Amino acid sequence: MPNLFPTLVGKNLNKQKITIPEDFSNKDIIIIIAFQRWHQPLVDTIITNLEQINIEDRYHLIEVPVVSQLSIFRRMRLDAIMRAGIRDPQIRQRTITVYTDKDEFKQKLEIPNEDEVHWFSVSHSSKEILSRGSGVISSKEAEIVFLN
């Protein structure tokens, strides 16, 4: 299992270029990875569960849709569709789309398939993966994993 989270470069829905995890300092990061459009309700549930335990007091919380490399025009269209569907500036700030070779990405993180949402907690200073999992994590589970 990899110990370090790989560097990812993407843009958030406010059109800012973001490097993960390097651009996040002073707090560790929870990164929620989604591969499929139908994952969004699962991501929303995870985030709601994490917000219930005030996770953002101790962690940066980001969601990362991972998309295959597309032409610039298809990227612009997809980004515009996502922005149109999300009006909340905080959600736009924390949603960082990464266009990459998905197979290579999955291999680096030993993600077996794209069927589930995957989440990682990562040290902001060392890029070390502190914990990882897949699927929806409940508030109670998150307290054990992230707050103990």
Contact map, one row per residue, 1 for C-alpha under 8 A:
1110000000000000000000000000000000000000000000000000000000000000000000000000000000000000000000000000000000001100000000000000000000000000000000000000
1111100000000000000000000000000000000000000000000000000000000000000000000000000000000000000000000000000000011100000000000000000010000000000000000000
1111100000000000000000000000000000000000000000000000000000000000000000000000000000000000000000000000000000000000000000000000000110000000000000000000
0111110000000000000000000000000000000000000000000000000000000000000000000000000000000000000000000000000000000000000000000000011110000000000000000000
0111111000000000000010000000000000000000000000000000000000000000000000000000000000000000000000000000000000001000000000000100001110000000000000000000
0001111100000000000000000000000000000000000000000000000000000000000000000000000000000000000000000000000000011000000000000000001000000000000000000000
0000111110000000001111000000000000000000000000000000000000000000000000000000000000000000000000000000000000000000000000000000000000000000000000000000
0000011111000000001110000000000000000000000000000000000000000000000000000000000000000000000000000100000000000000000000000000000000000000000000000000
0000001111100000111100000000000000000000000000000000000000000000000000000000000000000000000000000100000000000000000000000000000000000000000000000000
0000000111110000111000000000000000000000000000000000000000000000000000000000000000000000000000011110000000000000000000000000000000000000000000000000
0000000011111111110000000000000000000000000000000000000000000000000000000000000000000000000000011100000000000000000000000000000000000000000000000000
0000000001111111110000000000000000000000000000000000000000000000000000000000000000000000000111111000000000000000000000000000000000000000000000000000
0000000000111111000000000000000000000000000000000000000000000000000000000000001001100000000111111000000000000000000000000000000000000000000000000000
0000000000111111000000000000000000000000000000000000000000000000000000000000000000100000100110000000000000000000000000000000000000000000000000000000
0000000000111111100000000000000000000000000000000000000000000000000000000000000000000000000000000000000000000000000000000000000000000000000000000000
0000000000111111110000000000000000000000000000000000000000000000000000000000000000000000000000000000000000000000000000000000000000000000000000000000
0000000011110011111000000000000000000000000000000000000000000000000000000000000000000000000000000000000000000000000000000000000000000000000000000000
0000000011110001111100100000000000000000000000000000000000000000000000000000000000000000000000010000000000000000000000000000000000000000000000000000
0000001111000000111111100000000000000000000000000000000000000000000000000000000000000000000000000000000000000000000000000000000000000000000000000000
0000001110000000011111110000000000000000000000000000000000000000000000000000000000000000000000000000000000000000000000000000000000000000000000000000
0000101100000000001111110000100000000000000000000000000000000000000000000000000000000000000000000000000000000000000000000101001000000000000000000000
0000001000000000001111111000000000000000000000000000000000000000000000000000000000000000000000000000000000000000000000000001000000000000000000000000
0000000000000000011111111000000000000000000000000000000000000000000000000000000000000000000000000000000000000000000000000000000000000000000000000000
0000000000000000000111111111100000000000000000000000000000010000000000000000000000000000000000000000000000000000000000000001000000000000000000000000
0000000000000000000001111111000000000000000000000000000000000000000000000000000000000000000000000000000000000000000000000001100000000000000000000000
0000000000000000000000011111000000000000000000000000000000000000000000000000000000000000000000000000000000000000000000000001000000000000000000000000
0000000000000000000000011111100000000000000000000000000001110000000000000000000000000000000000000000000000000000000000000011000000000000000000000000
0000000000000000000000011111110000000000000000000000000001110000000000000000000000000000000000000000000000000000000000001111100000000000000000000000
0000000000000000000010010011111000000000000000000000000000111100000000000000000000000000000000000000000000000000000000011111000000000000000000000000
0000000000000000000000000001111100000000000000000000000000111100000000000000000000000000000000000000000000000000000000111100000000000000000000000000
0000000000000000000000000000111110000000000000000000000000001111000000000000000000000000000000000000000000000000000000111100000000000000000000000000
0000000000000000000000000000011111000000001000000000000000001111000000000000000000000000000000000000000000000000000011110000000000000000000000000000
0000000000000000000000000000001111100000000000000000000000000011110000000000000000000000000000000000000000000000000011100000000000000000000000000000
0000000000000000000000000000000111111011001000000000000000000011110000000000000000000000000000000000000000000000010111000000000000000000000000000000
0000000000000000000000000000000011111010000000000000000000000000111000000000000000000000000000000000000000000000011110000000000000000000000000000000
0000000000000000000000000000000001111111000000000000000000000000100000000000000000000000000000000000000000000000011000000000000000000000000000000000
0000000000000000000000000000000001111111000000000000000000000000000000000000000000000000000000000000000000000000000000000000000000000000000000000000
0000000000000000000000000000000000011111100000000000000000000000000000000000000000000000000000000000000000000000000000000000000000000000000000000000
0000000000000000000000000000000001111111111000000000000000000000000000000000000000000000000000000000000000000000000110000000000000000000000000000000
0000000000000000000000000000000001011111111100000000000000000000000000000000000000000000000000000000000000000000000000000000000000000000000000000000
0000000000000000000000000000000000000111111110000000000000000000000000000000000000000000000000000000000000000000000000000000000000000000000000000000
0000000000000000000000000000000000000011111111000000000000000000000000000000000000000000000000000000000000000000000010000000000000000011000000000000
0000000000000000000000000000000101000011111111100000000000000010000000000000000000000000000000000000000000000000000010000000000000000001000000000000
0000000000000000000000000000000000000001111111110000000000000000000000000000000000000000000000000000000000000000000000000000000000000000000000000000
0000000000000000000000000000000000000000111111111000000000000000000000000000000000000000000000000000000000000000000000000000000000000001000000000000
0000000000000000000000000000000000000000011111111100000000000000000000000000000000000000000000000000000000000000000000000000000000000001110000000000
0000000000000000000000000000000000000000001111111110000000000000000000000000000000000000000000000000000000000000000000000000000000000000000000000000
0000000000000000000000000000000000000000000111111111000000000000000000000000000000000000000000000000000000000000000000000000000000000000000000000000
0000000000000000000000000000000000000000000011111111100000000000000000000000000000000000000000000000000000000000000000000000000000000000111001000000
0000000000000000000000000000000000000000000001111111111000000000000000000000000000000000000000000000000000000000000000000000000000000000011001000000
0000000000000000000000000000000000000000000000111111111100000000000000000000000000000000000000000000000000000000000000000000000000000000000000000000
0000000000000000000000000000000000000000000000011111111000000000000000000000000000000000000000000000000000000000000000000000000000000000001000000000
0000000000000000000000000000000000000000000000001111111000000000000000000000000000000000000000000000000000000000000000000000000000000000001000100000
0000000000000000000000000000000000000000000000000111111111000000000000000000000000000000000000000000000000000000000000000000000000000000000000000000
0000000000000000000000000000000000000000000000000111111111101000000000000000000000000000000000000000000000000000000000000000000000000000000000000000
0000000000000000000000000000000000000000000000000010011111111000000000000000000000000000000000000000000000000000000000000000000000000000000000000000
0000000000000000000000000000000000000000000000000000011111100000000000000000000000000000000000000000000000000000000000000000000000000000000000000000
0000000000000000000000000011000000000000000000000000011111110000000000000000000000000000000000000000000000000000000000000000000000000000000000000000
0000000000000000000000000011110000000000000000000000001111111000000000000000000000000000000000000000000000000000000000000000000000000000000000000000
0000000000000000000000010011110000000000000000000000000101111100000000000000000000000000000000000000000000000000000000000000000000000000000000000000
0000000000000000000000000000111100000000000000000000001100111110000000000000000000000000000001000000000000000000000000000000000000000000000000000000
0000000000000000000000000000111100000000000000000000000000011111000000000000000000000000000001110000000000000000000000000000000000000000000000000000
0000000000000000000000000000001111000000001000000000000000001111100000000000000000000000000001110000000000000000000000000000000000000000000000000000
0000000000000000000000000000001111000000000000000000000000000111110000000000000000000000000000111100000000000000000000000000000000000000000000000000
0000000000000000000000000000000011110000000000000000000000000011111000000000000000000000000000111100000000000000000000000000000000000000000000000000
0000000000000000000000000000000011100000000000000000000000000001111100000000000000000000000000001111010000000000000000000000000000000000000000000000
0000000000000000000000000000000000100000000000000000000000000000111110000000000000000000000000001111010000000000000000000000000000000000000000000000
0000000000000000000000000000000000000000000000000000000000000000011111000000000000000000000000000011110000000000000000000000000000000000000000000000
0000000000000000000000000000000000000000000000000000000000000000001111100000000000000000000000000011100000000000000000000000000000000000000000000000
0000000000000000000000000000000000000000000000000000000000000000000111111110000000000000000000000010000000000000000000000000000000000000000000000000
0000000000000000000000000000000000000000000000000000000000000000000011111110000000000000000000000000000000000000000000000000000000000000000000000000
0000000000000000000000000000000000000000000000000000000000000000000001111111000000000000000000000000000000000000000000000000000000000000000000000000
0000000000000000000000000000000000000000000000000000000000000000000001111111100000000000000000000000000000000000000000000000000000000000000000000000
0000000000000000000000000000000000000000000000000000000000000000000001111111110000000000000000000000000000000000000000000000000000000000000000000000
0000000000000000000000000000000000000000000000000000000000000000000001111111111000000000000000000000000000000000000000000000000000000000000000000000
0000000000000000000000000000000000000000000000000000000000000000000000011111111100000000000000000000000000000000000000000000000000000000000000000000
0000000000000000000000000000000000000000000000000000000000000000000000001111111110000000000000000000000000000000000000000000000000000000000000000000
0000000000000000000000000000000000000000000000000000000000000000000000000111111111000000000000000000000000000000000000000000000000000000000000000000
0000000000001000000000000000000000000000000000000000000000000000000000000011111111100000000000000000000000000000000000000000000000000000000000000000
0000000000000000000000000000000000000000000000000000000000000000000000000001111111110000000000000000000000000000000000000000000000000000000000000000
0000000000000000000000000000000000000000000000000000000000000000000000000000111111111000000000000000000000000000000000000000000000000000000000000000
0000000000001000000000000000000000000000000000000000000000000000000000000000011111111100000000000000000000000000000000000000000000000000000000000000
0000000000001100000000000000000000000000000000000000000000000000000000000000001111111110000100000000000000000000000000000000000000000000000000000000
0000000000000000000000000000000000000000000000000000000000000000000000000000000111111110000000000000000000000000000000000000000000000000000000000000
0000000000000000000000000000000000000000000000000000000000000000000000000000000011111110000000000000000000000000000000000000000000000000000000000000
0000000000000000000000000000000000000000000000000000000000000000000000000000000001111111001100000000000000000000000000000000000000000000000000000000
0000000000000000000000000000000000000000000000000000000000000000000000000000000000111111101100000000000000000000000000000000000000000000000000000000
0000000000000000000000000000000000000000000000000000000000000000000000000000000000000111111100000000000000000000000000000000000000000000000000000000
0000000000000100000000000000000000000000000000000000000000000000000000000000000000000011111110000000000000000000000000000000000000000000000000000000
0000000000000000000000000000000000000000000000000000000000000000000000000000000000000001111111000000000000000000000000000000000000000000000000000000
0000000000000000000000000000000000000000000000000000000000000000000000000000000000000111111111100000000000000000000000000000000000000000000000000000
0000000000011100000000000000000000000000000000000000000000000000000000000000000000100111111111100000000000000000000000000000000000000000000000000000
0000000000011100000000000000000000000000000000000000000000000000000000000000000000000000111111110000000000000000000000000000000000000000000000000000
0000000000011000000000000000000000000000000000000000000000001110000000000000000000000000011111110000000000000000000000000000000000000000000000000000
0000000000011000000000000000000000000000000000000000000000000111100000000000000000000000001111111000000000000000000000000000000000000000000000000000
0000000001111000010000000000000000000000000000000000000000000111100000000000000000000000000011111100000000000000000000000000000000000000000000000000
0000000001111000000000000000000000000000000000000000000000000001111000000000000000000000000000111110000000000000000000000000000000000000000000000000
0000000111100000000000000000000000000000000000000000000000000001111000000000000000000000000000011111000000000000000000000000000000000000000000000000
0000000001000000000000000000000000000000000000000000000000000000011111000000000000000000000000001111100000000000000000000000000000000000000000000000
0000000000000000000000000000000000000000000000000000000000000000011110000000000000000000000000000111110010000000000000000000000000000000000000000000
0000000000000000000000000000000000000000000000000000000000000000000110000000000000000000000000000011111110000000000000000000000000000000000000000000
0000000000000000000000000000000000000000000000000000000000000000011100000000000000000000000000000001111111000000000000000000000000000000000000000000
0000000000000000000000000000000000000000000000000000000000000000000000000000000000000000000000000000111111100000000000000000000000000000000000000000
0000000000000000000000000000000000000000000000000000000000000000000000000000000000000000000000000000111111110000000000000000000000000000000000000000
0000000000000000000000000000000000000000000000000000000000000000000000000000000000000000000000000001111111111000000000000000000000000000000000000000
0000000000000000000000000000000000000000000000000000000000000000000000000000000000000000000000000000011111111111100000000000000000000000000000000000
0000000000000000000000000000000000000000000000000000000000000000000000000000000000000000000000000000001111111111000000000000000000000000000000000000
0100010000000000000000000000000000000000000000000000000000000000000000000000000000000000000000000000000111111110000000000000000000000000000000000000
1100110000000000000000000000000000000000000000000000000000000000000000000000000000000000000000000000000011111110000000000000000000000000000000000000
1100000000000000000000000000000000000000000000000000000000000000000000000000000000000000000000000000000001111111000000000000000000000000000000000000
0000000000000000000000000000000000000000000000000000000000000000000000000000000000000000000000000000000001111111110000000000000000000000000000000000
0000000000000000000000000000000000000000000000000000000000000000000000000000000000000000000000000000000001100111110000000000000000000000000000000000
0000000000000000000000000000000000000000000000000000000000000000000000000000000000000000000000000000000001000011111100000000000000000000000000000000
0000000000000000000000000000000001110000000000000000000000000000000000000000000000000000000000000000000000000011111110000000000000000000000000000000
0000000000000000000000000000000000110000000000000000000000000000000000000000000000000000000000000000000000000000111110000000000000000000000000000000
0000000000000000000000000000000001100010000000000000000000000000000000000000000000000000000000000000000000000000111111000000000000000110000000000000
0000000000000000000000000000000111100010011000000000000000000000000000000000000000000000000000000000000000000000011111100000000000000111000000000000
0000000000000000000000000000000111000000000000000000000000000000000000000000000000000000000000000000000000000000000111110000000000011110000000000000
0000000000000000000000000000011110000000000000000000000000000000000000000000000000000000000000000000000000000000000011111000000000011110000000000000
0000000000000000000000000000111100000000000000000000000000000000000000000000000000000000000000000000000000000000000001111100000011111000000000000000
0000000000000000000000000001111000000000000000000000000000000000000000000000000000000000000000000000000000000000000000111110000011110000000000000100
0000100000000000000010000001111000000000000000000000000000000000000000000000000000000000000000000000000000000000000000011111001111100000000000000000
0000000000000000000000000011100000000000000000000000000000000000000000000000000000000000000000000000000000000000000000001111111111000000000000000000
0000000000000000000011011111100000000000000000000000000000000000000000000000000000000000000000000000000000000000000000000111111100000000000000000000
0000000000000000000000001001000000000000000000000000000000000000000000000000000000000000000000000000000000000000000000000011111000000000000000000000
0001000000000000000000000000000000000000000000000000000000000000000000000000000000000000000000000000000000000000000000000011111100000000000000000000
0001110000000000000010000000000000000000000000000000000000000000000000000000000000000000000000000000000000000000000000000111111110000000000000000000
0011100000000000000000000000000000000000000000000000000000000000000000000000000000000000000000000000000000000000000000000111011111000000000000000000
0111100000000000000000000000000000000000000000000000000000000000000000000000000000000000000000000000000000000000000000011110001111110000000000000000
0000000000000000000000000000000000000000000000000000000000000000000000000000000000000000000000000000000000000000000000011110000111110000000000000000
0000000000000000000000000000000000000000000000000000000000000000000000000000000000000000000000000000000000000000000000011100000011111000000000001000
0000000000000000000000000000000000000000000000000000000000000000000000000000000000000000000000000000000000000000000001111000000011111100000000000000
0000000000000000000000000000000000000000000000000000000000000000000000000000000000000000000000000000000000000000000001110000000000111110000000000000
0000000000000000000000000000000000000000000000000000000000000000000000000000000000000000000000000000000000000000000111100000000000011111100000000000
0000000000000000000000000000000000000000010000000000000000000000000000000000000000000000000000000000000000000000000111100000000000001111100000000000
0000000000000000000000000000000000000000011011000000000000000000000000000000000000000000000000000000000000000000000010000000000000000111110000000000
0000000000000000000000000000000000000000000001001000000000000000000000000000000000000000000000000000000000000000000000000000000000000111111011000000
0000000000000000000000000000000000000000000001001100000000000000000000000000000000000000000000000000000000000000000000000000000000000001111111000000
0000000000000000000000000000000000000000000000001101100000000000000000000000000000000000000000000000000000000000000000000000000000000000111111100000
0000000000000000000000000000000000000000000000000000000000000000000000000000000000000000000000000000000000000000000000000000000000000000011111110000
0000000000000000000000000000000000000000000000000000000000000000000000000000000000000000000000000000000000000000000000000000000000000000111111111000
0000000000000000000000000000000000000000000000001100000000000000000000000000000000000000000000000000000000000000000000000000000000000000111111111110
0000000000000000000000000000000000000000000000000000100000000000000000000000000000000000000000000000000000000000000000000000000000000000001111111111
0000000000000000000000000000000000000000000000000000000000000000000000000000000000000000000000000000000000000000000000000000000000000000000111111111
0000000000000000000000000000000000000000000000000000000000000000000000000000000000000000000000000000000000000000000000000000000000100000000011111111
0000000000000000000000000000000000000000000000000000000000000000000000000000000000000000000000000000000000000000000000001000000000000000000001111111
0000000000000000000000000000000000000000000000000000000000000000000000000000000000000000000000000000000000000000000000000000000000000000000001111111
0000000000000000000000000000000000000000000000000000000000000000000000000000000000000000000000000000000000000000000000000000000000000000000000111111
